[in-house]
Amino acid sequence: MRIEPLGDRALVVQLGHAIDDRTFALVRATCERLERDPPAGVSDVVPGFASVTVHYDPARVARGTRELPHDAIARALERRLHGLEPGEKVAERTVEIPVRYGGALGPDLDDLARGHGLTADDVIAIHSGGDYVVHLIGFVPGFPYLAGLDARLATPRRDVPRTAVAAGSVGIGGSQTGVYPIESPGGWHLIGRTPLRLFDAGREPPALLRVGDRVRFRSIGDDEYQTLGRQGQA
């Protein structure tokens, strides 16, 4: 574990150099400890693939001490994270995401299937049969980077990104899958869409998913997609 400065209001706790299960477990354990018992002055804890960024208020950190804020917060983090182990128990949820695959809502499904020598139904079965974990939230608010994609579906990002991808679109990019929470540009291959709202600024918390959540996709038809949309899911 290394603690490094990131400007004058943040530190990065570096926990590894690869996206692997042990590093991910350390990231989750670090976040759990700091969210449960944050040092004075900490304003946010942001997990990454192999690190955790800790944002802080220098004035609050330095209050009552002659130490530089960076030194004070670094020392506090070292105390909080002493003896950290990847096996520490952390909270875990499973979230089901219904998806209407293919057609106008998944315009890249057929091409992706052909590129792997599969049928569209094969891709749907493989994708919806997977067990995924949210490794990171980023790019746009609420966007989940999901580990666990079957290697048979791994596909490099599109050569030419789209300028607008609809909210709820389910995509594949490289060895990961994810869901666009808001309309935004994007270069992932779109295979379907969910009527669930993954990000809502008026909701608390605004993002449906959080790091560490397990995700299962469930294939649905047009009728259920429309019903869920009318119920205010979308």
CYANA upper distance limits for C-alpha pairs under 8 A (distance plus 0.5 A):
  1 MET  CA     13 VAL  CA      7.22
  1 MET  CA     14 GLN  CA      6.08
  1 MET  CA     15 LEU  CA      5.43
  1 MET  CA     16 GLY  CA      7.91
  2 ARG  CA     12 VAL  CA      8.45
  2 ARG  CA     13 VAL  CA      6.22
  2 ARG  CA     14 GLN  CA      5.53
  2 ARG  CA     15 LEU  CA      7.36
  3 ILE  CA     11 LEU  CA      7.07
  3 ILE  CA     12 VAL  CA      6.12
  3 ILE  CA     13 VAL  CA      5.06
  3 ILE  CA     14 GLN  CA      6.68
  3 ILE  CA     74 ALA  CA      7.33
  4 GLU  CA     11 LEU  CA      6.06
  4 GLU  CA     12 VAL  CA      5.69
  4 GLU  CA     13 VAL  CA      7.08
  4 GLU  CA     14 GLN  CA      8.12
  5 PRO  CA     10 ALA  CA      6.80
  5 PRO  CA     11 LEU  CA      4.99
  5 PRO  CA     12 VAL  CA      6.71
  5 PRO  CA     70 HIS  CA      7.86
  6 LEU  CA     10 ALA  CA      5.52
  6 LEU  CA     11 LEU  CA      5.57
  6 LEU  CA     12 VAL  CA      6.90
  7 GLY  CA     11 LEU  CA      8.26
  8 ASP  CA     58 PRO  CA      8.11
  8 ASP  CA     70 HIS  CA      7.81
  9 ARG  CA     55 HIS  CA      6.27
  9 ARG  CA     56 TYR  CA      5.83
  9 ARG  CA     57 ASP  CA      6.75
  9 ARG  CA     58 PRO  CA      6.87
 10 ALA  CA     53 THR  CA      7.23
 10 ALA  CA     54 VAL  CA      5.91
 10 ALA  CA     55 HIS  CA      4.71
 10 ALA  CA     56 TYR  CA      6.30
 11 LEU  CA     53 THR  CA      6.22
 11 LEU  CA     54 VAL  CA      5.72
 11 LEU  CA     55 HIS  CA      7.07
 11 LEU  CA     70 HIS  CA      8.44
 11 LEU  CA     74 ALA  CA      8.11
 12 VAL  CA     51 SER  CA      7.14
 12 VAL  CA     52 VAL  CA      6.27
 12 VAL  CA     53 THR  CA      4.92
 12 VAL  CA     54 VAL  CA      6.73
 13 VAL  CA     51 SER  CA      5.98
 13 VAL  CA     52 VAL  CA      5.61
 13 VAL  CA     53 THR  CA      6.68
 13 VAL  CA     54 VAL  CA      8.08
 14 GLN  CA     50 ALA  CA      7.03
 14 GLN  CA     51 SER  CA      5.01
 14 GLN  CA     52 VAL  CA      7.21
 15 LEU  CA     23 THR  CA      6.86
 15 LEU  CA     26 LEU  CA      7.29
 15 LEU  CA     27 VAL  CA      7.46
 15 LEU  CA     50 ALA  CA      6.08
 15 LEU  CA     51 SER  CA      5.76
 15 LEU  CA     52 VAL  CA      8.30
 16 GLY  CA     23 THR  CA      6.28
 16 GLY  CA     50 ALA  CA      5.68
 16 GLY  CA     51 SER  CA      7.47
 17 HIS  CA     50 ALA  CA      6.55
 18 ALA  CA     23 THR  CA      7.70
 18 ALA  CA     49 PHE  CA      8.30
 18 ALA  CA     50 ALA  CA      6.97
 19 ILE  CA     23 THR  CA      7.19
 19 ILE  CA     24 PHE  CA      7.47
 19 ILE  CA     49 PHE  CA      6.46
 19 ILE  CA     50 ALA  CA      6.90
 20 ASP  CA     24 PHE  CA      6.63
 21 ASP  CA     25 ALA  CA      6.59
 22 ARG  CA     26 LEU  CA      6.84
 22 ARG  CA     86 PRO  CA      6.78
 23 THR  CA     27 VAL  CA      6.73
 23 THR  CA     49 PHE  CA      8.37
 23 THR  CA     50 ALA  CA      6.41
 23 THR  CA     86 PRO  CA      8.06
 24 PHE  CA     28 ARG  CA      6.78
 24 PHE  CA     49 PHE  CA      7.21
 24 PHE  CA     50 ALA  CA      7.09
 24 PHE  CA    135 HIS  CA      7.68
 25 ALA  CA     29 ALA  CA      6.61
 25 ALA  CA     86 PRO  CA      5.29
 25 ALA  CA     87 GLY  CA      7.43
 26 LEU  CA     30 THR  CA      6.49
 26 LEU  CA     84 LEU  CA      8.07
 26 LEU  CA     85 GLU  CA      7.11
 26 LEU  CA     86 PRO  CA      5.03
 26 LEU  CA     87 GLY  CA      8.47
 27 VAL  CA     31 CYS  CA      6.78
 27 VAL  CA     47 PRO  CA      6.98
 27 VAL  CA     48 GLY  CA      7.96
 27 VAL  CA     49 PHE  CA      8.15
 27 VAL  CA     50 ALA  CA      7.11
 27 VAL  CA     51 SER  CA      6.74
 27 VAL  CA     52 VAL  CA      6.93
 28 ARG  CA     32 GLU  CA      6.60
 28 ARG  CA     47 PRO  CA      8.15
 28 ARG  CA     90 VAL  CA      7.70
 28 ARG  CA    211 VAL  CA      8.09
 28 ARG  CA    212 GLY  CA      7.41
 29 ALA  CA     33 ARG  CA      6.74
 29 ALA  CA     84 LEU  CA      7.84
 29 ALA  CA     85 GLU  CA      7.83
 29 ALA  CA     86 PRO  CA      6.81
 29 ALA  CA     87 GLY  CA      8.40
 29 ALA  CA     88 GLU  CA      6.63
 29 ALA  CA     89 LYS  CA      8.07
 29 ALA  CA     90 VAL  CA      7.10
 30 THR  CA     34 LEU  CA      6.74
 30 THR  CA     52 VAL  CA      7.96
 30 THR  CA     81 LEU  CA      7.43
 30 THR  CA     84 LEU  CA      7.89
 31 CYS  CA     35 GLU  CA      6.37
 31 CYS  CA     45 VAL  CA      7.15
 31 CYS  CA     46 VAL  CA      8.26
 31 CYS  CA     47 PRO  CA      7.43
 31 CYS  CA     52 VAL  CA      7.79
 32 GLU  CA     36 ARG  CA      6.51
 32 GLU  CA     90 VAL  CA      7.11
 33 ARG  CA     37 ASP  CA      6.54
 33 ARG  CA     38 PRO  CA      8.06
 33 ARG  CA     80 ARG  CA      7.78
 33 ARG  CA     81 LEU  CA      7.86
 34 LEU  CA     38 PRO  CA      5.10
 34 LEU  CA     39 PRO  CA      7.93
 34 LEU  CA     45 VAL  CA      7.86
 34 LEU  CA     80 ARG  CA      7.79
 35 GLU  CA     45 VAL  CA      7.75
 37 ASP  CA     80 ARG  CA      8.43
 38 PRO  CA     42 VAL  CA      6.78
 39 PRO  CA     73 ILE  CA      7.92
 39 PRO  CA     76 ALA  CA      6.75
 39 PRO  CA     77 LEU  CA      7.64
 39 PRO  CA     80 ARG  CA      8.33
 40 ALA  CA     60 ARG  CA      7.40
 40 ALA  CA     61 VAL  CA      6.55
 41 GLY  CA     56 TYR  CA      5.79
 41 GLY  CA     57 ASP  CA      5.65
 41 GLY  CA     58 PRO  CA      7.63
 41 GLY  CA     59 ALA  CA      8.35
 41 GLY  CA     60 ARG  CA      5.43
 41 GLY  CA     61 VAL  CA      5.42
 42 VAL  CA     54 VAL  CA      7.41
 42 VAL  CA     55 HIS  CA      6.36
 42 VAL  CA     56 TYR  CA      4.70
 42 VAL  CA     57 ASP  CA      6.97
 42 VAL  CA     61 VAL  CA      8.40
 43 SER  CA     54 VAL  CA      8.21
 43 SER  CA     55 HIS  CA      6.04
 43 SER  CA     56 TYR  CA      5.59
 43 SER  CA     57 ASP  CA      7.32
 44 ASP  CA     54 VAL  CA      6.47
 44 ASP  CA     55 HIS  CA      5.61
 44 ASP  CA     56 TYR  CA      7.53
 45 VAL  CA     52 VAL  CA      7.34
 45 VAL  CA     53 THR  CA      6.40
 45 VAL  CA     54 VAL  CA      5.27
 45 VAL  CA     55 HIS  CA      6.93
 46 VAL  CA     52 VAL  CA      6.09
 46 VAL  CA     53 THR  CA      5.55
 46 VAL  CA     54 VAL  CA      6.93
 47 PRO  CA     51 SER  CA      6.75
 47 PRO  CA     52 VAL  CA      4.92
 47 PRO  CA     53 THR  CA      6.87
 47 PRO  CA    136 LEU  CA      7.32
 47 PRO  CA    211 VAL  CA      8.06
 48 GLY  CA     52 VAL  CA      6.11
 48 GLY  CA     53 THR  CA      8.04
 48 GLY  CA    135 HIS  CA      8.14
 48 GLY  CA    136 LEU  CA      6.40
 49 PHE  CA    135 HIS  CA      6.91
 49 PHE  CA    136 LEU  CA      6.84
 56 TYR  CA     61 VAL  CA      7.91
 57 ASP  CA     61 VAL  CA      6.76
 58 PRO  CA     62 ALA  CA      6.54
 58 PRO  CA     69 PRO  CA      5.77
 58 PRO  CA     70 HIS  CA      8.20
 59 ALA  CA     63 ARG  CA      6.66
 59 ALA  CA     69 PRO  CA      8.02
 61 VAL  CA     69 PRO  CA      6.13
 61 VAL  CA     72 ALA  CA      7.20
 61 VAL  CA     73 ILE  CA      6.99
 62 ALA  CA     66 ARG  CA      7.49
 62 ALA  CA     67 GLU  CA      7.03
 62 ALA  CA     68 LEU  CA      7.10
 62 ALA  CA     69 PRO  CA      5.52
 62 ALA  CA     72 ALA  CA      7.38
 67 GLU  CA     71 ASP  CA      6.84
 67 GLU  CA     72 ALA  CA      6.42
 68 LEU  CA     72 ALA  CA      6.73
 69 PRO  CA     73 ILE  CA      6.61
 70 HIS  CA     74 ALA  CA      6.50
 71 ASP  CA     75 ARG  CA      6.58
 72 ALA  CA     76 ALA  CA      6.73
 73 ILE  CA     77 LEU  CA      6.61
 74 ALA  CA     78 GLU  CA      6.74
 75 ARG  CA     79 ARG  CA      6.89
 76 ALA  CA     80 ARG  CA      6.75
 77 LEU  CA     81 LEU  CA      6.47
 78 GLU  CA     82 HIS  CA      6.37
 84 LEU  CA     88 GLU  CA      8.31
 92 GLU  CA    212 GLY  CA      6.86
 92 GLU  CA    213 ASP  CA      6.33
 92 GLU  CA    214 ARG  CA      7.87
 93 ARG  CA    212 GLY  CA      8.19
 93 ARG  CA    213 ASP  CA      5.57
 93 ARG  CA    214 ARG  CA      6.51
 94 THR  CA    213 ASP  CA      6.37
 94 THR  CA    214 ARG  CA      5.03
 94 THR  CA    215 VAL  CA      6.11
 94 THR  CA    216 ARG  CA      7.89
 95 VAL  CA    209 LEU  CA      8.38
 95 VAL  CA    213 ASP  CA      7.55
 95 VAL  CA    214 ARG  CA      6.70
 95 VAL  CA    215 VAL  CA      5.44
 95 VAL  CA    216 ARG  CA      6.89
 96 GLU  CA    215 VAL  CA      6.33
 96 GLU  CA    216 ARG  CA      5.37
 96 GLU  CA    217 PHE  CA      6.31
 96 GLU  CA    218 ARG  CA      7.41
 97 ILE  CA    194 THR  CA      7.30
 97 ILE  CA    196 LEU  CA      7.67
 97 ILE  CA    215 VAL  CA      7.65
 97 ILE  CA    216 ARG  CA      6.68
 97 ILE  CA    217 PHE  CA      5.31
 97 ILE  CA    218 ARG  CA      6.57
 98 PRO  CA    194 THR  CA      6.16
 98 PRO  CA    195 PRO  CA      7.80
 98 PRO  CA    196 LEU  CA      8.06
 98 PRO  CA    217 PHE  CA      6.25
 98 PRO  CA    218 ARG  CA      5.11
 98 PRO  CA    219 SER  CA      6.40
 98 PRO  CA    220 ILE  CA      6.64
 99 VAL  CA    170 VAL  CA      8.30
 99 VAL  CA    192 GLY  CA      6.60
 99 VAL  CA    193 ARG  CA      5.83
 99 VAL  CA    194 THR  CA      4.97
 99 VAL  CA    195 PRO  CA      7.88
 99 VAL  CA    217 PHE  CA      7.08
 99 VAL  CA    218 ARG  CA      6.37
 99 VAL  CA    219 SER  CA      5.55
 99 VAL  CA    220 ILE  CA      6.17
 99 VAL  CA    225 TYR  CA      8.22
100 ARG  CA    105 LEU  CA      7.54
100 ARG  CA    106 GLY  CA      8.33
100 ARG  CA    192 GLY  CA      5.87
100 ARG  CA    193 ARG  CA      5.94
100 ARG  CA    194 THR  CA      6.78
100 ARG  CA    219 SER  CA      6.46
100 ARG  CA    220 ILE  CA      5.68
100 ARG  CA    221 GLY  CA      6.39
100 ARG  CA    222 ASP  CA      7.33
100 ARG  CA    225 TYR  CA      7.09
101 TYR  CA    105 LEU  CA      7.26
101 TYR  CA    106 GLY  CA      6.14
101 TYR  CA    109 LEU  CA      8.17
101 TYR  CA    124 ILE  CA      7.45
101 TYR  CA    191 ILE  CA      6.30
101 TYR  CA    192 GLY  CA      4.43
101 TYR  CA    193 ARG  CA      7.01
101 TYR  CA    219 SER  CA      7.24
101 TYR  CA    220 ILE  CA      8.12
102 GLY  CA    106 GLY  CA      4.47
102 GLY  CA    107 PRO  CA      6.60
102 GLY  CA    108 ASP  CA      8.04
102 GLY  CA    109 LEU  CA      6.05
102 GLY  CA    110 ASP  CA      7.96
102 GLY  CA    120 ALA  CA      8.30
102 GLY  CA    191 ILE  CA      6.13
102 GLY  CA    192 GLY  CA      5.83
103 GLY  CA    107 PRO  CA      6.35
103 GLY  CA    109 LEU  CA      8.49
103 GLY  CA    192 GLY  CA      8.35
105 LEU  CA    169 SER  CA      7.80
105 LEU  CA    190 LEU  CA      8.35
105 LEU  CA    191 ILE  CA      7.80
105 LEU  CA    192 GLY  CA      5.61
105 LEU  CA    193 ARG  CA      6.04
106 GLY  CA    169 SER  CA      8.07
106 GLY  CA    170 VAL  CA      8.23
106 GLY  CA    190 LEU  CA      5.60
106 GLY  CA    191 ILE  CA      4.41
106 GLY  CA    192 GLY  CA      4.32
106 GLY  CA    193 ARG  CA      7.06
107 PRO  CA    190 LEU  CA      6.54
107 PRO  CA    191 ILE  CA      6.80
107 PRO  CA    192 GLY  CA      8.06
108 ASP  CA    112 LEU  CA      6.49
108 ASP  CA    189 HIS  CA      6.11
108 ASP  CA    190 LEU  CA      5.61
108 ASP  CA    191 ILE  CA      6.01
109 LEU  CA    113 ALA  CA      6.61
109 LEU  CA    120 ALA  CA      6.79
109 LEU  CA    123 VAL  CA      8.24
109 LEU  CA    189 HIS  CA      8.14
109 LEU  CA    190 LEU  CA      7.12
109 LEU  CA    191 ILE  CA      4.99
109 LEU  CA    192 GLY  CA      8.05
110 ASP  CA    114 ARG  CA      6.74
110 ASP  CA    119 THR  CA      7.90
110 ASP  CA    120 ALA  CA      6.09
111 ASP  CA    115 GLY  CA      6.63
112 LEU  CA    116 HIS  CA      7.09
112 LEU  CA    153 LEU  CA      8.48
112 LEU  CA    155 THR  CA      8.22
112 LEU  CA    189 HIS  CA      8.04
113 ALA  CA    117 GLY  CA      6.73
113 ALA  CA    118 LEU  CA      5.28
113 ALA  CA    119 THR  CA      5.89
113 ALA  CA    120 ALA  CA      5.98
113 ALA  CA    122 ASP  CA      8.21
113 ALA  CA    123 VAL  CA      6.74
114 ARG  CA    118 LEU  CA      6.19
114 ARG  CA    119 THR  CA      7.21
116 HIS  CA    152 ARG  CA      7.58
116 HIS  CA    153 LEU  CA      7.71
118 LEU  CA    122 ASP  CA      6.39
118 LEU  CA    123 VAL  CA      7.31
119 THR  CA    123 VAL  CA      7.02
120 ALA  CA    124 ILE  CA      6.81
121 ASP  CA    125 ALA  CA      6.60
122 ASP  CA    126 ILE  CA      6.61
123 VAL  CA    127 HIS  CA      6.39
123 VAL  CA    153 LEU  CA      7.73
124 ILE  CA    128 SER  CA      6.34
124 ILE  CA    219 SER  CA      7.90
125 ALA  CA    129 GLY  CA      6.28
126 ILE  CA    130 GLY  CA      6.93
126 ILE  CA    150 ASP  CA      7.61
127 HIS  CA    149 LEU  CA      7.74
127 HIS  CA    150 ASP  CA      7.83
127 HIS  CA    153 LEU  CA      8.33
127 HIS  CA    217 PHE  CA      7.88
128 SER  CA    216 ARG  CA      7.30
128 SER  CA    217 PHE  CA      5.24
128 SER  CA    218 ARG  CA      6.09
128 SER  CA    219 SER  CA      7.02
129 GLY  CA    216 ARG  CA      8.06
129 GLY  CA    217 PHE  CA      7.83
130 GLY  CA    148 GLY  CA      7.35
130 GLY  CA    149 LEU  CA      7.24
130 GLY  CA    150 ASP  CA      7.58
130 GLY  CA    216 ARG  CA      7.21
130 GLY  CA    217 PHE  CA      8.09
131 ASP  CA    148 GLY  CA      6.68
131 ASP  CA    214 ARG  CA      7.53
131 ASP  CA    215 VAL  CA      6.84
131 ASP  CA    216 ARG  CA      6.27
132 TYR  CA    146 LEU  CA      6.31
132 TYR  CA    147 ALA  CA      6.02
132 TYR  CA    148 GLY  CA      5.24
132 TYR  CA    149 LEU  CA      7.54
132 TYR  CA    214 ARG  CA      6.01
132 TYR  CA    215 VAL  CA      5.49
132 TYR  CA    216 ARG  CA      6.96
133 VAL  CA    146 LEU  CA      5.86
133 VAL  CA    147 ALA  CA      5.82
133 VAL  CA    148 GLY  CA      7.11
133 VAL  CA    211 VAL  CA      8.33
133 VAL  CA    212 GLY  CA      6.54
133 VAL  CA    213 ASP  CA      6.22
133 VAL  CA    214 ARG  CA      5.00
133 VAL  CA    215 VAL  CA      6.52
134 VAL  CA    144 PRO  CA      6.39
134 VAL  CA    145 TYR  CA      6.26
134 VAL  CA    146 LEU  CA      5.17
134 VAL  CA    147 ALA  CA      6.99
134 VAL  CA    209 LEU  CA      8.13
134 VAL  CA    210 ARG  CA      7.26
134 VAL  CA    211 VAL  CA      5.47
134 VAL  CA    212 GLY  CA      5.75
134 VAL  CA    213 ASP  CA      5.93
134 VAL  CA    214 ARG  CA      6.96
134 VAL  CA    215 VAL  CA      7.91
135 HIS  CA    144 PRO  CA      7.91
135 HIS  CA    145 TYR  CA      6.30
135 HIS  CA    146 LEU  CA      6.42
135 HIS  CA    147 ALA  CA      6.89
135 HIS  CA    211 VAL  CA      6.04
135 HIS  CA    212 GLY  CA      6.87
136 LEU  CA    144 PRO  CA      6.43
136 LEU  CA    145 TYR  CA      5.72
136 LEU  CA    146 LEU  CA      7.97
136 LEU  CA    210 ARG  CA      8.41
136 LEU  CA    211 VAL  CA      6.20
137 ILE  CA    141 PRO  CA      7.91
137 ILE  CA    142 GLY  CA      6.35
137 ILE  CA    143 PHE  CA      5.81
137 ILE  CA    144 PRO  CA      5.24
137 ILE  CA    145 TYR  CA      6.75
137 ILE  CA    210 ARG  CA      7.45
137 ILE  CA    211 VAL  CA      7.16
138 GLY  CA    142 GLY  CA      7.05
138 GLY  CA    143 PHE  CA      5.92
138 GLY  CA    144 PRO  CA      7.31
138 GLY  CA    145 TYR  CA      8.18
139 PHE  CA    143 PHE  CA      6.99
140 VAL  CA    181 PRO  CA      8.26
140 VAL  CA    182 ILE  CA      8.25
141 PRO  CA    181 PRO  CA      7.74
141 PRO  CA    182 ILE  CA      8.39
141 PRO  CA    199 PHE  CA      7.44
141 PRO  CA    207 ALA  CA      7.83
142 GLY  CA    181 PRO  CA      6.42
142 GLY  CA    198 LEU  CA      6.87
142 GLY  CA    199 PHE  CA      6.02
142 GLY  CA    206 PRO  CA      8.28
142 GLY  CA    207 ALA  CA      5.42
142 GLY  CA    208 LEU  CA      7.67
142 GLY  CA    209 LEU  CA      7.49
143 PHE  CA    178 GLY  CA      7.51
143 PHE  CA    179 VAL  CA      6.71
143 PHE  CA    180 TYR  CA      6.28
143 PHE  CA    181 PRO  CA      6.21
143 PHE  CA    198 LEU  CA      8.34
144 PRO  CA    178 GLY  CA      6.02
144 PRO  CA    179 VAL  CA      6.89
144 PRO  CA    209 LEU  CA      7.53
144 PRO  CA    210 ARG  CA      8.26
145 TYR  CA    176 GLN  CA      7.07
145 TYR  CA    177 THR  CA      6.94
145 TYR  CA    178 GLY  CA      5.80
146 LEU  CA    176 GLN  CA      6.13
146 LEU  CA    177 THR  CA      5.83
146 LEU  CA    178 GLY  CA      6.17
147 ALA  CA    175 SER  CA      8.10
147 ALA  CA    176 GLN  CA      6.07
147 ALA  CA    177 THR  CA      7.61
148 GLY  CA    176 GLN  CA      7.62
149 LEU  CA    153 LEU  CA      7.48
149 LEU  CA    154 ALA  CA      7.57
149 LEU  CA    175 SER  CA      6.64
149 LEU  CA    176 GLN  CA      6.14
149 LEU  CA    177 THR  CA      6.91
150 ASP  CA    154 ALA  CA      7.45
150 ASP  CA    175 SER  CA      8.45
151 ALA  CA    175 SER  CA      7.44
153 LEU  CA    172 ILE  CA      8.37
153 LEU  CA    175 SER  CA      8.25
154 ALA  CA    172 ILE  CA      7.70
154 ALA  CA    173 GLY  CA      7.66
154 ALA  CA    174 GLY  CA      5.76
154 ALA  CA    175 SER  CA      5.18
154 ALA  CA    176 GLN  CA      7.64
155 THR  CA    172 ILE  CA      7.24
155 THR  CA    173 GLY  CA      6.44
155 THR  CA    174 GLY  CA      5.30
155 THR  CA    175 SER  CA      7.29
155 THR  CA    189 HIS  CA      8.48
156 PRO  CA    173 GLY  CA      6.26
156 PRO  CA    174 GLY  CA      5.00
156 PRO  CA    175 SER  CA      8.47
157 ARG  CA    172 ILE  CA      8.15
157 ARG  CA    173 GLY  CA      5.44
157 ARG  CA    174 GLY  CA      6.59
157 ARG  CA    187 GLY  CA      6.09
157 ARG  CA    188 TRP  CA      5.64
157 ARG  CA    189 HIS  CA      7.22
158 ARG  CA    187 GLY  CA      5.69
158 ARG  CA    188 TRP  CA      6.58
158 ARG  CA    189 HIS  CA      7.12
159 ASP  CA    187 GLY  CA      8.07
160 VAL  CA    187 GLY  CA      7.28
161 PRO  CA    185 PRO  CA      7.47
161 PRO  CA    186 GLY  CA      5.88
161 PRO  CA    187 GLY  CA      4.44
161 PRO  CA    188 TRP  CA      7.94
162 ARG  CA    185 PRO  CA      6.07
162 ARG  CA    186 GLY  CA      5.89
162 ARG  CA    187 GLY  CA      6.48
163 THR  CA    184 SER  CA      7.57
163 THR  CA    185 PRO  CA      4.87
163 THR  CA    186 GLY  CA      7.15
164 ALA  CA    183 GLU  CA      6.71
164 ALA  CA    184 SER  CA      5.56
164 ALA  CA    185 PRO  CA      4.99
164 ALA  CA    186 GLY  CA      7.34
165 VAL  CA    169 SER  CA      7.45
165 VAL  CA    180 TYR  CA      7.92
165 VAL  CA    183 GLU  CA      5.83
165 VAL  CA    184 SER  CA      5.82
165 VAL  CA    185 PRO  CA      6.16
165 VAL  CA    186 GLY  CA      6.63
166 ALA  CA    180 TYR  CA      7.73
166 ALA  CA    182 ILE  CA      7.28
166 ALA  CA    183 GLU  CA      5.12
166 ALA  CA    184 SER  CA      7.53
167 ALA  CA    180 TYR  CA      5.85
167 ALA  CA    181 PRO  CA      5.56
167 ALA  CA    182 ILE  CA      4.71
167 ALA  CA    183 GLU  CA      5.11
167 ALA  CA    184 SER  CA      8.16
167 ALA  CA    197 ARG  CA      8.38
168 GLY  CA    179 VAL  CA      6.41
168 GLY  CA    180 TYR  CA      5.78
168 GLY  CA    181 PRO  CA      6.04
168 GLY  CA    182 ILE  CA      7.55
168 GLY  CA    193 ARG  CA      5.66
168 GLY  CA    194 THR  CA      5.44
168 GLY  CA    195 PRO  CA      6.84
168 GLY  CA    196 LEU  CA      7.24
168 GLY  CA    197 ARG  CA      7.32
168 GLY  CA    198 LEU  CA      7.71
169 SER  CA    179 VAL  CA      6.06
169 SER  CA    180 TYR  CA      5.80
169 SER  CA    181 PRO  CA      8.23
169 SER  CA    190 LEU  CA      6.93
169 SER  CA    191 ILE  CA      8.17
169 SER  CA    192 GLY  CA      6.39
169 SER  CA    193 ARG  CA      4.70
169 SER  CA    194 THR  CA      6.95
170 VAL  CA    177 THR  CA      7.86
170 VAL  CA    178 GLY  CA      6.34
170 VAL  CA    179 VAL  CA      4.97
170 VAL  CA    180 TYR  CA      7.05
170 VAL  CA    190 LEU  CA      6.19
170 VAL  CA    191 ILE  CA      6.42
170 VAL  CA    192 GLY  CA      5.66
170 VAL  CA    193 ARG  CA      5.74
170 VAL  CA    194 THR  CA      7.62
171 GLY  CA    177 THR  CA      6.15
171 GLY  CA    178 GLY  CA      6.02
171 GLY  CA    179 VAL  CA      6.69
171 GLY  CA    180 TYR  CA      8.28
171 GLY  CA    188 TRP  CA      5.84
171 GLY  CA    189 HIS  CA      5.54
171 GLY  CA    190 LEU  CA      4.79
171 GLY  CA    191 ILE  CA      6.26
171 GLY  CA    192 GLY  CA      7.77
172 ILE  CA    176 GLN  CA      6.46
172 ILE  CA    177 THR  CA      4.90
172 ILE  CA    178 GLY  CA      7.06
172 ILE  CA    188 TRP  CA      5.84
172 ILE  CA    189 HIS  CA      5.63
172 ILE  CA    190 LEU  CA      7.16
172 ILE  CA    191 ILE  CA      8.08
173 GLY  CA    177 THR  CA      6.62
173 GLY  CA    187 GLY  CA      8.03
173 GLY  CA    188 TRP  CA      5.25
173 GLY  CA    189 HIS  CA      6.95
179 VAL  CA    198 LEU  CA      8.47
180 TYR  CA    184 SER  CA      8.12
180 TYR  CA    198 LEU  CA      8.42
181 PRO  CA    197 ARG  CA      7.24
181 PRO  CA    198 LEU  CA      5.40
181 PRO  CA    199 PHE  CA      5.95
182 ILE  CA    198 LEU  CA      8.41
182 ILE  CA    199 PHE  CA      7.49
194 THR  CA    225 TYR  CA      8.03
195 PRO  CA    225 TYR  CA      6.69
195 PRO  CA    226 GLN  CA      8.48
195 PRO  CA    228 LEU  CA      6.77
195 PRO  CA    229 GLY  CA      6.07
195 PRO  CA    233 GLN  CA      6.28
195 PRO  CA    234 ALA  CA      5.27
196 LEU  CA    228 LEU  CA      8.30
196 LEU  CA    229 GLY  CA      8.30
196 LEU  CA    233 GLN  CA      5.41
196 LEU  CA    234 ALA  CA      5.75
197 ARG  CA    208 LEU  CA      7.97
197 ARG  CA    233 GLN  CA      6.44
197 ARG  CA    234 ALA  CA      5.68
198 LEU  CA    207 ALA  CA      6.28
198 LEU  CA    208 LEU  CA      5.39
198 LEU  CA    209 LEU  CA      7.60
199 PHE  CA    206 PRO  CA      5.92
199 PHE  CA    207 ALA  CA      5.05
199 PHE  CA    208 LEU  CA      6.62
200 ASP  CA    206 PRO  CA      5.36
200 ASP  CA    207 ALA  CA      7.08
201 ALA  CA    206 PRO  CA      5.57
202 GLY  CA    206 PRO  CA      7.04
203 ARG  CA    207 ALA  CA      8.40
209 LEU  CA    213 ASP  CA      7.10
220 ILE  CA    224 GLU  CA      6.74
220 ILE  CA    225 TYR  CA      7.17
221 GLY  CA    225 TYR  CA      6.73
222 ASP  CA    226 GLN  CA      6.63
223 ASP  CA    227 THR  CA      6.62
224 GLU  CA    228 LEU  CA      6.52
225 TYR  CA    229 GLY  CA      6.70
226 GLN  CA    230 ARG  CA      6.68
227 THR  CA    231 GLN  CA      6.77
228 LEU  CA    232 GLY  CA      7.25
228 LEU  CA    233 GLN  CA      6.05
228 LEU  CA    234 ALA  CA      7.80
229 GLY  CA    233 GLN  CA      5.64
229 GLY  CA    234 ALA  CA      5.39
230 ARG  CA    234 ALA  CA      8.19
